[in-house]
Amino acid sequence: MKRVAVLTSGGDAPGMNAAIRAVVRAGIGAGFEMFGVKRGYAGLLEGAFLRLDPRSVGGIIHAGGTMLGSARSPEFETSAGRHVALTRLEEKKIEALVVIGGSGSQRGAHELARLDFPVIGIASTIDNDLYGTEMAIGVDTALNIALEAMDRLRTTASSMERAFLVEVMGRDCGYLALMTGIAGGAEIVAIPEVETTPEEIARAFADANQRGKLHALAIVAEGCRYNAQKIANYFAEHEKRIGFELRVTILGHVQRGGVPTAFDRLLATRSGVAAIDQLVQGKHGVLIGLRHGEIAATPLDQVAGMKNPLDLQFLELARVLAQ
Ligand code: F6P
């Protein structure tokens, strides 16, 4: 019987548990013996395996985070570290590994694949920067959390006639910020892909005030050269008149927590089953993601070193609608 292990790596994302559950149950259904690895690649280096049966992954489909734990492992990024990982897999007689995670984690998966170890990646990161998937597991939940925060902030902003700089996660990718801004009706959106100066933000706030708005919300991606705090500092230093009192809200890790949406649970479940299906067919070295609305496998060779391109037409859309 084939022994297959699954791990979650990098920043946790809502829906990872649903993916673990699907991998384990589909794997057992296919006749595999299933194992989990605690704490991502860091746990792999320590040989932190645990046997998983259908009951061990019960009651987790709705839970955020990851029951296996996650970590970022600098040691695994070295060639020596990866060889230790291979030794641990061999000791445990594991014949294939499923890696649930974002771009750094899939780079690691690619390195293992290059060492001839059978690996399947499952795309999961709130940043949505991973090549080979239109939507990674966790993005929809993070987006909805940011949107809810924005809706809440607007009510207090309008009541007090204030402007808010709302900082959204996403590392160096503007996807979450841009989609939050469009879906939430922001006055301006700043993303790392296209530089927005503090002067432009000040102008957008002042214009909104001139047009009679009682509030103004700017969504700022954390990866921008001018993040929310820098913009606020700039306004203070230059005594910018924006027509509103200013407040800063940094959403941060709040976006990664909580209950995964139906979309993320379904995407995670379908991806987990597809990962096992690849192994059943004797295939590996691929990333499971969503392409043209369908679950699809992309070779890890193509994924490594690439970034999911952000469609900048959406930035124009955000501008046009912020009148
Ligand atoms: O990659 C997911 C992410 O949440 C990014 O959006 C963010 O920049 C980073 O992880 C934060 O990392 P950490 O959880 O290690 O603070």
Residues whose N, C-alpha, C, O or C-beta is under 5 A from the ligand:
A	BS01	F6P	G11 D127 M169 G170 R171
